[in-house]
Amino acid sequence: AVVSTQSTGAFYSLGAVVTSYSCHVLTGDHRLSFLDDSHRVMVGVAVYALGQLTNLYHHVLLAGLRPAGSFRYVIPTGGLFSLVVCPQYFGELLSWLGFAVAAHCYGAYLCYIPMIVYLCSRAHHTHRWYATKFDNYPDTSTQKIWPLIY
């Protein structure tokens, strides 16, 4: 599980570099202006890294939920699982946001919108599944993907 998580992180990192290159070099300088380039890139990379670490940490927690050979479902605990159903998706959304800030082009921000819709939908369905699968699931007190928001 850790190897596949590392592969996923490497895939997204490479995707971020290729997309950023295409935004700036291949299509011209279609950027927004709100921060000095060096500060914007530092903020974007920091948010991206925080998102990837959040995603990785919660995937490690998910991978360690059951003992070897067990197929019983359990409610995840630890990390941000006390606040949201799918903190790994929250981490992924942070990464996409960091990428958009660092890339600083309209296309990168437009890529972020479908990811929000897709991952919020998956988190919503996971939330519903947990509520039907577990009698003791805290259906009303746990957010789906965004701590304290949704």
C-alpha positions in Angstrom: 0.0 0.0 0.0 2.8 2.4 0.8 4.5 1.6 -2.6 1.3 2.4 -4.5 0.9 5.6 -2.5 4.4 6.6 -3.4 3.7 5.8 -7.0 0.6 7.9 -6.9 2.5 10.8 -5.4 5.2 10.5 -8.0 2.5 10.4 -10.8 0.8 13.6 -9.5 4.1 15.3 -9.0 5.1 14.6 -12.6 1.6 15.6 -13.8 2.0 18.9 -11.9 5.4 19.6 -13.6 4.1 18.7 -17.1 0.9 20.8 -16.7 2.7 23.8 -15.3 5.2 23.6 -18.2 2.3 23.4 -20.6 0.5 26.4 -19.0 3.6 28.6 -19.1 5.6 27.6 -22.1 3.3 26.0 -24.6 0.3 28.2 -24.3 1.9 31.5 -23.3 1.8 33.3 -20.0 -1.9 32.9 -19.0 -1.4 33.8 -15.4 -3.4 35.5 -12.7 -1.7 38.2 -10.7 -2.0 38.1 -6.9 1.4 37.2 -5.5 5.0 37.7 -6.4 6.1 34.7 -8.4 8.6 33.4 -5.8 6.1 33.7 -2.9 3.3 32.2 -5.0 5.4 29.2 -6.0 6.5 28.7 -2.4 3.0 28.9 -1.1 1.7 26.5 -3.8 4.5 24.0 -3.3 3.9 24.1 0.5 0.1 23.5 0.1 0.8 20.8 -2.4 3.3 19.0 -0.1 0.9 19.4 2.9 -1.8 17.8 0.8 0.4 14.9 -0.4 1.5 14.2 3.2 -2.1 14.3 4.4 -3.1 11.9 1.7 -0.2 9.6 2.4 -0.7 9.6 6.2 -4.4 8.7 5.9 -3.7 6.0 3.3 -1.2 4.4 5.7 -3.9 4.6 8.4 -6.4 2.9 6.1 -3.9 0.2 5.1 -3.4 -0.7 8.8 -7.0 -0.9 9.8 -7.4 -4.7 9.6 -5.1 -7.5 10.6 -3.7 -9.7 7.8 -6.3 -12.0 6.4 -9.3 -10.1 7.9 -12.1 -9.0 5.5 -14.2 -7.3 8.2 -15.0 -3.6 7.6 -14.2 -1.2 10.4 -14.7 2.6 10.8 -11.4 4.3 10.3 -9.9 6.2 13.3 -6.9 8.4 13.9 -5.7 11.5 12.1 -8.5 13.6 10.6 -10.9 10.7 10.6 -12.5 12.2 13.7 -13.4 15.3 11.6 -14.1 13.9 8.1 -15.1 10.7 6.5 -12.4 10.9 3.8 -9.4 12.9 4.9 -7.3 11.3 2.1 -9.6 13.1 -0.4 -9.1 16.3 1.6 -5.4 15.9 1.2 -5.8 15.3 -2.5 -7.8 18.5 -2.9 -5.2 20.4 -1.0 -2.6 19.0 -3.4 -4.6 20.1 -6.4 -5.1 23.6 -4.9 -1.3 23.9 -4.2 -0.6 22.8 -7.8 -3.1 25.4 -9.1 -1.5 28.2 -7.0 2.1 27.1 -8.1 1.2 26.7 -11.8 -0.7 30.0 -11.6 -2.7 29.6 -14.9 -6.4 29.4 -15.6 -6.2 25.8 -16.8 -4.8 24.7 -13.5 -7.6 26.3 -11.6 -10.1 24.8 -14.1 -8.7 21.4 -13.4 -9.4 21.9 -9.7 -13.1 22.3 -10.1 -13.9 18.8 -11.5 -11.7 17.3 -8.8 -13.7 19.1 -6.1 -17.0 17.7 -7.6 -15.6 14.2 -8.1 -14.0 13.8 -4.7 -16.9 15.4 -2.8 -19.3 13.0 -4.6 -17.1 10.0 -3.6 -16.9 11.3 0.0 -20.7 11.8 0.1 -21.3 8.2 -1.1 -18.7 6.8 1.4 -20.4 8.7 4.2 -23.8 7.2 3.2 -22.3 3.7 2.9 -20.8 4.0 6.5 -24.1 5.1 7.8 -25.9 2.1 6.4 -23.1 -0.4 7.2 -22.4 0.6 10.9 -25.1 1.0 13.5 -22.8 3.1 15.7 -21.6 5.4 12.9 -21.8 9.1 13.9 -23.8 10.1 10.9 -24.5 13.7 11.8 -21.3 14.8 13.6 -18.8 13.9 10.9 -18.2 16.0 7.8 -17.6 14.3 4.5 -14.4 15.9 3.1 -13.8 19.5 4.3 -13.2 19.8 8.0 -15.9 22.0 9.6 -17.4 22.8 6.1 -18.8 19.8 4.2 
